[in-house]
Amino acid sequence: MPTHKLTAEIINAAILGFEEQKFRIDAQIAELRQMLPGTPTATAVAPEVPKGKRREMSAAARKRMGDAQRKRWAESKKQSEPATQAAPKLKRKLSRAGRAAIIAATKRRWTLKRAQATMTKPAVSKKTARKKSLEETA
């Protein structure tokens, strides 16, 4: 499936076409509403608000805002500095005796677990399926 490149000219033409369709549909809706008894004759279409340019800020105003923001940041950092200046904790080191105790406890746990596993599961012998050789199948 070929992809069509949309140029600005094509997009503008599409927008104009859709706006025309919208205008026609709105006119038809207004005609139908007038046919209904007891309804106001004015259409419910809101007037279009012109899209204006965004207001530009002067360089002086941008500078004042930037200075104020930098001042706020400096103030917030100043308040948080004492909490971060605490002395760093020393890294704890495991002693040889402590390491030996952990290793011994781990070995005891594993031997106990293996013993329980052999007691709960009876030894079941599995029959293995023998593959038929080519001579047996012929």
SULCOR-V235414 format. One record per backbone hydrogen bond with DSSP energy under -1.0 kcal/mol. CO is the residue of the C=O (numbers start at 1). NH is the residue of the N-H. E is the energy in kcal/mol with one decimal. If there is no record, write none. Layout:
co = {CO & CO}
nh = {NH & NH}
e = {E & E}
This chain:
co = {7 & 8 & 9 & 10 & 11 & 12 & 13 & 14 & 15 & 16 & 17 & 18 & 19 & 20 & 21 & 22 & 23 & 24 & 25 & 26 & 27 & 28 & 29 & 30 & 31 & 58 & 59 & 60 & 61 & 62 & 63 & 64 & 65 & 66 & 67 & 68 & 69 & 70 & 71 & 72 & 73 & 74 & 75 & 76 & 77 & 80 & 81 & 95 & 96 & 97 & 98 & 99 & 100 & 101 & 102 & 103 & 104 & 105 & 106 & 107 & 108 & 109 & 110 & 111 & 112 & 113 & 114 & 115 & 116 & 117 & 133}
nh = {11 & 12 & 13 & 14 & 15 & 16 & 17 & 18 & 19 & 20 & 21 & 22 & 23 & 24 & 25 & 26 & 27 & 28 & 29 & 30 & 31 & 32 & 33 & 34 & 35 & 62 & 63 & 64 & 65 & 66 & 67 & 68 & 69 & 70 & 71 & 72 & 73 & 74 & 75 & 76 & 77 & 78 & 79 & 80 & 81 & 84 & 85 & 99 & 100 & 101 & 102 & 103 & 104 & 105 & 106 & 107 & 108 & 109 & 110 & 111 & 112 & 113 & 114 & 115 & 116 & 117 & 118 & 119 & 120 & 121 & 137}
e = {-2.3 & -2.5 & -2.1 & -2.3 & -2.4 & -2.3 & -2.3 & -2.5 & -2.3 & -2.1 & -2.2 & -2.4 & -2.4 & -2.5 & -2.6 & -2.8 & -2.0 & -2.3 & -2.4 & -2.1 & -2.1 & -2.2 & -2.3 & -1.7 & -1.1 & -2.2 & -2.2 & -2.3 & -2.4 & -2.5 & -2.6 & -2.3 & -2.3 & -2.5 & -2.1 & -2.1 & -2.5 & -2.5 & -2.1 & -2.4 & -2.5 & -2.1 & -1.6 & -1.3 & -1.2 & -1.2 & -1.2 & -2.4 & -2.5 & -2.2 & -2.1 & -2.4 & -2.4 & -2.3 & -2.3 & -2.3 & -2.3 & -2.3 & -2.3 & -2.4 & -2.3 & -2.5 & -2.5 & -2.2 & -2.3 & -2.2 & -1.9 & -1.6 & -2.3 & -1.6 & -1.5}
